[in-house]
Amino acid sequence: MPLNRIERILAFVVATVAGISIIAIVAIFIGRASNADFTGGVWPTVAVLPGIGLPLALIGLIVFLIVTAVRRSRLARDGGE
């Protein structure tokens, strides 16, 4: 069953936000291992990004599941047209 445009965009946004957050977590691990200075540069942003991105990805995933469930129930009710 193909996804409609809203579902594709929502899935892409969720995957992108979650992916960037995971990359930020990996960057923090690498930075800590190399004794980087986390007080300046882009490190404060990288440190905050997973705390904002992962909850947003979770909310987006829940919205995606709701939108998909509503679409499927409408298709089942209308006879699959």
FENMOZI-V868512 format. One record per residue. OMEGA is omega in radians with two decimals (none if undefined). BURIAL is + if it has 9 or more other ideal C-beta (glycine too) atoms within 8 Angstrom, else -. D_CENTER is the distance of its C-alpha to the mean C-alpha in Angstrom with 2 decimals. Layout:
omega->OMEGA burial->BURIAL d_center->D_CENTER
omega->OMEGA burial->BURIAL d_center->D_CENTER
//
This chain:
omega->-3.09 burial->- d_center->22.46
omega->3.12 burial->- d_center->20.70
omega->3.05 burial->- d_center->17.69
omega->-3.02 burial->- d_center->18.58
omega->-3.12 burial->- d_center->17.23
omega->-3.13 burial->- d_center->15.08
omega->3.11 burial->+ d_center->13.40
omega->3.14 burial->+ d_center->12.94
omega->-3.14 burial->- d_center->11.51
omega->3.12 burial->+ d_center->9.06
omega->3.13 burial->+ d_center->8.07
omega->3.14 burial->- d_center->8.05
omega->3.13 burial->+ d_center->6.03
omega->-3.13 burial->+ d_center->3.04
omega->-3.14 burial->- d_center->4.45
omega->-3.14 burial->- d_center->5.49
omega->3.12 burial->+ d_center->3.69
omega->3.13 burial->+ d_center->3.44
omega->3.11 burial->- d_center->6.64
omega->3.11 burial->+ d_center->8.08
omega->3.11 burial->+ d_center->7.92
omega->3.07 burial->+ d_center->9.58
omega->3.10 burial->- d_center->11.91
omega->3.10 burial->+ d_center->12.82
omega->3.11 burial->+ d_center->13.77
omega->3.10 burial->- d_center->15.84
omega->3.10 burial->+ d_center->17.38
omega->3.09 burial->+ d_center->18.42
omega->3.14 burial->- d_center->20.03
omega->3.12 burial->- d_center->21.86
omega->3.11 burial->+ d_center->22.91
omega->3.14 burial->- d_center->24.30
omega->-3.13 burial->- d_center->26.13
omega->3.11 burial->- d_center->27.70
omega->3.12 burial->- d_center->28.66
omega->3.09 burial->- d_center->26.93
omega->-3.06 burial->- d_center->27.66
omega->-3.09 burial->- d_center->24.57
omega->-3.08 burial->- d_center->26.47
omega->3.13 burial->- d_center->26.33
omega->-3.13 burial->- d_center->24.65
omega->-3.07 burial->- d_center->20.89
omega->3.10 burial->+ d_center->20.59
omega->3.10 burial->+ d_center->20.20
omega->3.13 burial->- d_center->17.15
omega->-3.13 burial->+ d_center->15.71
omega->-3.11 burial->+ d_center->16.66
omega->-3.03 burial->- d_center->15.04
omega->3.13 burial->+ d_center->11.66
omega->3.12 burial->+ d_center->10.21
omega->3.10 burial->- d_center->11.90
omega->-3.04 burial->- d_center->10.18
omega->-3.11 burial->+ d_center->6.64
omega->3.04 burial->+ d_center->6.30
omega->3.08 burial->- d_center->8.11
omega->3.09 burial->+ d_center->6.37
omega->3.10 burial->+ d_center->3.21
omega->3.10 burial->- d_center->6.57
omega->3.11 burial->- d_center->8.38
omega->3.10 burial->+ d_center->6.64
omega->3.10 burial->+ d_center->7.24
omega->3.10 burial->- d_center->10.62
omega->3.11 burial->+ d_center->11.38
omega->3.13 burial->+ d_center->10.81
omega->3.12 burial->- d_center->13.13
omega->-3.14 burial->- d_center->15.56
omega->3.13 burial->+ d_center->15.86
omega->3.13 burial->+ d_center->16.50
omega->3.12 burial->- d_center->18.97
omega->-3.14 burial->- d_center->20.77
omega->-3.14 burial->+ d_center->21.19
omega->3.12 burial->+ d_center->22.52
omega->3.08 burial->- d_center->24.85
omega->3.10 burial->- d_center->26.18
omega->3.13 burial->+ d_center->26.84
omega->-3.14 burial->- d_center->28.62
omega->-3.12 burial->- d_center->30.62
omega->3.10 burial->- d_center->31.69
omega->3.08 burial->- d_center->32.82
omega->-3.13 burial->- d_center->30.15
omega->none burial->- d_center->31.26
//
